[in-house]
Every structure is written in C-alpha cells, then in structure tokens.
Amino acid sequence: MRISVLFKSPYFHFSLFFFITFSLAYFCFRGFLFSPFFSRSLYLKQMSHEFLSQNLHDGAVALEYFHQRLFQSFSQVGNKASATKNYTFPCTNKPVVPLLPSIPSERIFLVTTIITTRRQAEYHYLLQVAHNFLERLSECGPNCYGVHLFICNVDLYPASHEDACLLSQLLPSVKRHVEGQEDDSPNIFEREKQDYSFCLSSTLKTFNPEYVLLIEDDAVPEADIFSAFFELVHVRFPQEPLGGGLYAKLYHPERLQGYLNPEPMRILEWFGLGSLIGLALNLAYTVLFLQSKFSWRPFMIFTVYSMLMAELFGRHYILELRRILPGLYNVVPATECCTPAMLFSEASARRTLVYLDELTCKAGYAKDIALYRELGRRGEWAWAIEPNMVKHVGLFSTLRGSFDNTEPQLL
C-alpha cells in the first residue's frame, strides 16, 4: 500500500525525472565544447587537433582557389607563367580583374574590410576569410552587388605578407607601413588601435560607403552573415543607421555567451525560456498523471529545472536555432569584448575615428575595452547580434604573443 502511494507522489515523480534526465545530460553534454559538463580530459585535445587539421585543409583550398583565379586573370593578358604556385606576387593597390559585380551608378552600400597581418603561414587565414566572403557574396546574388571587399595590410613588413600580396592582385587593397619603416607605437595594444583606425579611415576615403564591416583576418563569415546585415539595417533600424548606435558587434566569444554572465537581458531571456518549457512540461505532467487543475508549485519546479538544463546544455547551442529565420536574430546591447567583426555606419565610423584618436591603449585597456568605456562616458550605445555571424578560427595569436611550437587549444 505504501509503495503505491509513493509511486503516486509528485515528489517521487520529480525526483525520478530529475535524476534520470540530469544523469543523461552529464553523459550527453560532456562532448559539447561550450557546456559546463564538457570534459576537457576526454575531448579537448582531440577536438583542438581536428580543428587545426580542418584549418589546414581550408587554407589549402583557399590558396588553390586564388591561384586558379590568378591563372585565369594572367591568362587573359597572355602571362600564364606568372600564376604558378611558386611565384611571389608584389603588393599592389589596384585589382587586375574585379571579382565582384557592382552597380557603378549607385553609391556603395557596404564595404567589408579585412584587417590583416602575418600569421602562421600554412593556415592561410586571410585567404580563408576572403574565399568565404566571396562565396557568401556569390550566394547573396544581386542583393549584394553594392557590397565590396577591401584588404587592409597592416603588417610592419607588408611585402613579406605573401597572402595579402597575392590578394592585392585580385582585390582592392591598401598597406599601412612602408617597407623598413620604424614602428613608433608605444606598445602593441596602441599599435593594434592605430591599425584599426587606419583601416577604417582608408575604407571611408577609398569608397565612401554607407556601411563598413571591419573583419579581422581570422574571422570566417557564417553562411547567413548578409541575411543578418540586411535584417539589421532594413528591418530593425530602417529609419536611422544602426539605430544611432556607434557599432554593431557580429561576434562574441562562445565561452562568454552563457546565461550566468553579468548581462541583465540574458537573465530575462533565461527566465522566459525556462517559463515556456516549464509550462509545456507542467502541461504534459498534468495530462500524464490526470491532475485536475493547474498548480503553481509544479510549474515553478519545472521552470527552474528548464533554466538549469538550458545552462548545462549551453546557451551558444540554443542561439544557433535563431538562424532558422532572419527575424529571429537577437539584437541586444553590446558588451566590451571583442572586435573580430564590427559593423559601422558612415557617421558612426567617423565618430569612432575621433574617439580612437583621443584614446591611448595599453595592456588591460585594448581597443575593445576602450571603445566600450567611451560609450558609457559619452552616453552612447552599441549593439550585438546573436548568434555570431563569424567563426573565430585563429588559434595562433599575433598581437598577444609570439608563435611557438606548442599546439594551441580551443579553450
């Protein structure tokens, strides 16, 4: 008799349900990189190695693609030998053959500027990013005829950046430094800021576009990056560019996207998601066990349970569901980190140049932190789009450490 009463008890139902689902979650989620259950000892080394191997492959594919394009362009001028794989290309500032269709009579709508310096040569990060952007533009079709691609070479020895020199034969490009010129920056963070300002300023001077997308050379675009862009500028902020914001971030590190980070909007989102799933679970429980009426206690228990499971699963993976429709993209207030992909309107780009010129960056006060704090000081705002519109593929740092022989890891 007592056993049958126990089986009918809601506390027994909840305890059994939670034990089974949390046990399954532990074993299912420990292979998810951005889940709190992720097992570093079991998966991190293997996943990092696979990530780097894929990078090597993608870099080789991109290199082959641009060599083929160069072979075609040189063939048109009767110089096939110049496009061989062993040929070193000089850096130029004019494209040989335009790769992107455009509408000459109209003002340029968007320029995507890739800021680049030398990295691990065999990974060809710059070529990967440029190749993927050309593919995204090709898929976008006539809607993107007002979009241009621009290469900004900020290497201290620009002629030594072979990938940038190769692309300069095919795409508009600019280089910041003269070969052999001394670097007068007080520190590496200030130089990074000055490079950023130079590329933003050069884009405005060269194209005078309505929007500028500044991309670092290890940020590969997602397939829906231009869908997100058009959703943002035409639907979310159709009256005023970027809603008056200084910029819109298209990337935030996945490890910092969890619900337990100190962003108030995420807490509201977390509670809303938990309430929605909790209501569904409560309805299923009511039907399954023939409960006569709605009860707040099971609803609150299921809500807390759903919120906890969402955090253990990983908010990053939940955000990926928003790619189903452009209208589901999340536009939220920006946080201070980071700058792999930043969208500016023409007016906000010019304001940004003024702000950066007044700032001096240093360790602990890099350009992303400096810009974010400048927003608060001036009473301005900026946006972030979720999910991420680029993938950060560069595991080898060029600005915060020298190359070494150790294999980097994803976390």
C-alpha positions in Angstrom: 0.0 0.0 0.0 2.8 2.4 0.9 4.7 1.6 -2.3 1.6 2.5 -4.4 1.2 5.8 -2.5 4.9 6.5 -3.1 4.6 5.9 -6.8 1.7 8.4 -7.0 3.6 11.1 -5.0 4.6 14.2 -7.1 7.8 14.3 -5.1 8.7 10.8 -6.3 7.9 11.7 -9.9 10.0 14.9 -9.8 12.9 13.1 -8.0 13.0 10.2 -10.5 12.6 12.6 -13.5 15.4 14.9 -12.4 17.7 12.0 -11.5 17.3 10.3 -14.9 17.5 13.5 -17.0 20.5 15.0 -15.2 22.3 11.7 -15.4 21.7 11.5 -19.2 22.7 15.2 -19.5 26.0 14.6 -17.9 26.9 11.9 -20.4 25.3 13.6 -23.4 26.6 17.1 -22.8 30.2 16.3 -21.9 31.2 16.3 -25.6 29.7 19.8 -26.2 32.6 22.3 -26.1 30.6 25.1 -24.5 28.6 23.1 -22.0 29.6 23.3 -18.3 29.6 19.5 -18.5 32.3 19.5 -21.2 35.1 17.0 -20.4 38.5 18.6 -21.2 40.4 15.4 -20.4 38.4 13.3 -22.8 37.7 15.6 -25.7 39.7 18.9 -25.7 43.0 17.7 -27.2 41.2 15.7 -30.0 38.8 18.5 -30.8 41.7 21.0 -31.0 43.7 18.8 -33.3 40.7 18.2 -35.6 40.0 22.0 -35.6 43.6 22.7 -36.7 43.5 19.9 -39.3 40.4 21.4 -40.8 42.0 24.8 -40.8 45.0 23.4 -42.7 42.6 21.9 -45.3 40.5 25.1 -45.6 43.7 27.1 -46.0 44.9 24.9 -48.8 41.5 25.0 -50.6 41.5 28.8 -50.4 45.1 29.0 -51.7 44.2 26.8 -54.6 41.1 28.9 -55.4 43.0 32.2 -55.6 45.8 30.6 -57.6 43.2 29.5 -60.1 41.7 33.0 -60.2 45.1 34.5 -60.8 45.8 31.9 -63.5 42.6 33.0 -65.3 43.4 36.7 -65.0 47.0 36.3 -66.1 45.9 34.1 -69.0 43.7 37.0 -70.2 46.9 39.1 -70.6 49.0 36.3 -72.0 51.2 35.7 -69.0 50.3 32.2 -67.7 53.7 31.6 -66.1 53.1 34.4 -63.6 50.4 32.5 -61.9 52.4 29.4 -60.9 52.3 28.4 -57.2 56.0 29.2 -56.6 55.6 32.7 -57.9 55.9 35.6 -55.3 53.5 38.4 -56.0 54.3 42.0 -55.4 51.9 44.0 -53.3 49.8 46.4 -55.4 46.9 48.8 -54.7 44.8 48.0 -57.7 42.9 44.8 -58.7 43.9 43.2 -62.0 40.4 41.8 -62.6 37.4 42.8 -60.5 36.0 39.7 -58.7 32.7 41.2 -57.6 29.8 42.5 -59.7 28.7 46.0 -58.8 26.3 48.8 -59.8 28.5 51.7 -60.8 25.8 54.3 -60.9 24.8 53.8 -57.2 26.6 54.7 -54.0 28.5 51.7 -52.5 26.3 50.3 -49.8 28.7 48.2 -47.8 32.5 47.6 -47.8 33.8 44.6 -45.9 37.4 45.4 -44.9 39.7 42.6 -43.8 42.4 43.8 -41.4 45.4 41.5 -41.8 48.9 40.8 -40.7 51.1 37.8 -40.9 50.1 34.7 -39.0 51.1 31.0 -39.2 51.7 30.8 -43.0 50.5 27.3 -43.6 46.9 28.1 -42.3 46.3 31.0 -44.8 43.8 32.6 -42.5 43.4 35.7 -44.7 42.8 33.6 -47.8 40.2 31.5 -45.9 38.3 34.6 -44.8 38.5 36.3 -48.3 37.4 33.0 -50.0 34.4 32.5 -47.7 33.3 36.1 -48.2 33.4 35.7 -51.9 31.3 32.6 -51.6 28.8 34.4 -49.4 28.6 37.2 -51.8 28.1 34.8 -54.7 25.2 33.1 -52.8 23.7 36.5 -52.0 23.4 37.4 -55.7 22.1 40.8 -56.9 21.2 41.9 -53.3 24.9 42.2 -52.7 26.0 44.0 -55.8 26.5 47.1 -53.6 29.0 45.2 -51.4 32.8 45.5 -51.9 35.7 43.6 -50.4 38.8 45.5 -49.3 42.1 44.2 -48.0 44.0 46.3 -45.4 47.6 45.1 -44.9 48.9 46.4 -41.5 52.0 44.2 -41.3 55.2 46.1 -40.4 56.8 44.4 -43.5 53.9 44.4 -46.0 55.8 42.7 -48.8 56.5 39.8 -46.5 52.8 39.1 -46.1 52.5 36.8 -49.1 48.8 36.1 -48.8 48.0 39.8 -48.7 50.2 40.4 -51.7 48.5 37.6 -53.6 45.1 39.1 -52.9 46.2 42.6 -53.9 46.4 41.2 -57.5 42.7 40.5 -57.4 41.0 42.8 -54.9 41.3 46.4 -53.8 43.9 46.7 -51.1 46.0 49.2 -49.1 49.0 48.8 -46.9 49.7 50.9 -43.8 53.5 50.7 -43.5 56.4 51.4 -45.8 58.9 48.6 -46.0 61.6 49.1 -43.4 59.7 52.0 -41.6 60.2 52.0 -37.8 57.2 51.4 -35.6 56.8 54.3 -33.3 53.8 52.9 -31.3 54.4 52.9 -27.5 53.1 49.3 -27.1 51.4 46.5 -29.1 47.9 47.5 -28.0 48.3 51.0 -29.2 49.6 49.8 -32.5 46.6 47.5 -32.8 44.3 50.5 -32.2 46.2 52.6 -34.8 46.0 49.8 -37.3 42.2 49.6 -36.8 41.9 53.4 -37.2 44.0 53.3 -40.4 41.9 50.6 -42.0 38.6 52.3 -41.0 39.8 55.6 -42.3 41.2 54.1 -45.5 37.9 52.4 -46.2 36.0 55.7 -45.9 38.4 57.6 -48.1 38.5 54.9 -50.8 34.8 54.0 -51.1 32.7 56.5 -49.0 30.3 53.7 -48.3 27.0 53.8 -46.3 28.3 51.0 -44.0 31.7 49.5 -43.1 32.2 46.0 -41.8 35.6 45.6 -40.2 36.7 42.0 -40.1 39.9 40.6 -38.6 41.7 38.1 -40.7 40.8 35.1 -38.6 37.1 35.6 -38.6 35.4 33.4 -41.2 31.8 34.5 -42.1 28.8 32.3 -41.4 26.5 31.5 -44.3 23.8 33.9 -43.0 26.1 37.0 -42.4 24.5 39.1 -45.1 21.0 38.0 -44.2 21.8 39.3 -40.7 23.2 42.5 -42.1 20.1 43.3 -44.2 17.8 42.3 -41.4 19.6 44.8 -39.1 19.8 47.8 -41.5 16.5 47.4 -43.3 14.2 45.9 -40.7 15.5 46.5 -37.2 16.8 50.1 -37.8 15.3 51.3 -41.1 15.0 55.0 -40.1 18.4 55.7 -38.5 21.6 53.8 -39.4 22.3 51.2 -36.6 19.6 52.9 -34.5 22.1 55.7 -33.7 24.5 53.2 -32.1 28.2 53.5 -32.5 28.6 50.0 -33.9 27.1 46.5 -34.0 29.2 43.6 -33.0 28.8 40.4 -35.0 30.8 38.2 -32.7 31.1 37.5 -29.0 33.3 34.6 -27.6 31.1 31.5 -27.2 32.6 30.8 -23.8 31.2 34.1 -22.6 27.7 33.6 -24.0 26.2 31.7 -21.1 23.2 32.8 -19.1 25.2 33.2 -15.9 27.3 36.1 -17.3 26.5 39.5 -15.9 24.2 40.8 -18.7 20.7 41.6 -17.4 19.0 40.9 -20.8 20.2 37.3 -20.6 18.6 36.8 -17.2 15.3 37.8 -18.7 15.8 35.6 -21.7 16.8 32.7 -19.5 13.7 33.1 -17.3 11.4 33.4 -20.4 12.9 30.3 -21.9 12.5 28.4 -18.6 9.0 29.5 -18.2 8.0 28.5 -21.7 9.5 25.0 -21.4 8.3 24.7 -17.8 4.7 25.4 -18.9 5.0 22.7 -21.5 6.4 20.2 -19.1 3.8 21.1 -16.5 1.0 20.6 -19.1 2.5 17.2 -20.0 2.7 16.2 -16.3 -0.9 17.3 -15.7 -2.2 15.2 -18.6 0.0 12.2 -17.9 -0.9 11.9 -14.2 -4.5 13.1 -14.6 -4.1 16.2 -12.4 -7.4 18.0 -12.1 -6.1 21.6 -12.2 -3.1 23.8 -12.8 -0.7 24.1 -9.9 1.9 26.8 -9.4 4.3 24.6 -7.5 5.0 22.1 -10.3 5.2 24.9 -12.8 7.9 26.7 -10.8 9.8 23.5 -10.2 9.7 22.7 -14.0 10.7 26.3 -14.8 13.8 26.2 -12.5 14.6 22.7 -13.9 14.4 24.0 -17.5 16.6 27.0 -16.8 19.2 24.8 -15.2 19.1 22.3 -18.2 19.4 25.2 -20.6 22.6 26.5 -18.9 24.1 23.0 -18.8 23.3 22.4 -22.4 24.9 25.7 -23.4 23.3 29.0 -24.5 25.5 29.1 -27.6 23.8 26.0 -29.0 20.3 27.4 -28.2 21.2 30.6 -30.0 22.1 28.6 -33.1 18.3 27.9 -33.5 17.8 31.5 -34.3 19.4 31.0 -37.7 16.2 29.5 -39.0 14.8 32.9 -39.9 16.5 36.4 -40.0 13.6 37.8 -38.0 14.7 35.6 -35.0 18.2 37.2 -34.8 18.7 38.7 -31.4 19.8 42.4 -31.2 21.0 43.3 -27.7 23.2 45.9 -26.0 26.8 45.3 -26.7 29.4 44.2 -24.1 33.0 45.2 -24.1 34.7 42.2 -25.7 35.7 41.7 -28.6 36.3 43.1 -32.2 36.7 40.3 -34.8 33.7 41.6 -36.7 32.3 45.2 -36.2 29.7 47.0 -38.3 29.7 50.8 -38.6 27.6 53.3 -40.4 29.4 56.1 -42.2 28.5 58.6 -39.5 29.4 56.2 -36.6 32.7 55.3 -38.3 33.7 58.9 -38.4 32.8 59.3 -34.8 34.7 56.2 -33.9 37.8 57.6 -35.6 37.6 60.7 -33.5 37.2 58.7 -30.3 40.1 56.4 -31.1 42.3 59.3 -31.9 41.7 60.6 -28.4 42.5 57.3 -26.7 45.8 55.6 -25.8 45.6 51.9 -25.5 47.8 49.7 -23.2 47.8 46.4 -21.5 44.4 45.9 -19.9 43.0 48.7 -22.0 42.8 47.4 -25.5 40.7 49.0 -28.2 37.6 46.9 -27.5 37.6 47.9 -23.8 38.5 51.5 -24.7 35.6 51.9 -27.1 33.1 50.3 -24.8 34.1 52.6 -21.9 34.0 55.6 -24.2 30.3 54.7 -25.0 29.4 55.0 -21.3 31.4 58.2 -20.9 29.7 59.8 -23.8 26.2 58.4 -23.1 26.1 56.4 -26.4 25.3 52.8 -27.1 26.2 49.9 -29.3 24.6 46.6 -30.4 25.4 43.0 -30.6 23.8 40.5 -33.0 23.2 36.9 -31.8 24.0 34.2 -32.8 27.6 35.0 -34.0 27.9 36.0 -37.7 31.6 34.9 -37.9 33.6 31.9 -36.7 36.9 32.8 -35.0 39.4 30.3 -36.5 42.7 31.8 -35.5 44.2 29.9 -32.5 47.7 31.5 -33.1 47.9 35.0 -31.6 49.8 37.6 -33.5 49.3 40.6 -31.1 49.5 39.0 -27.7 52.3 36.5 -28.0 54.9 35.1 -30.4 54.5 31.8 -32.3 55.8 28.8 -30.5 55.9 25.0 -31.2 53.0 24.1 -28.8 49.7 23.2 -30.3 47.0 25.7 -29.2 43.7 24.5 -27.7 40.1 25.6 -28.3 39.6 26.7 -24.7 
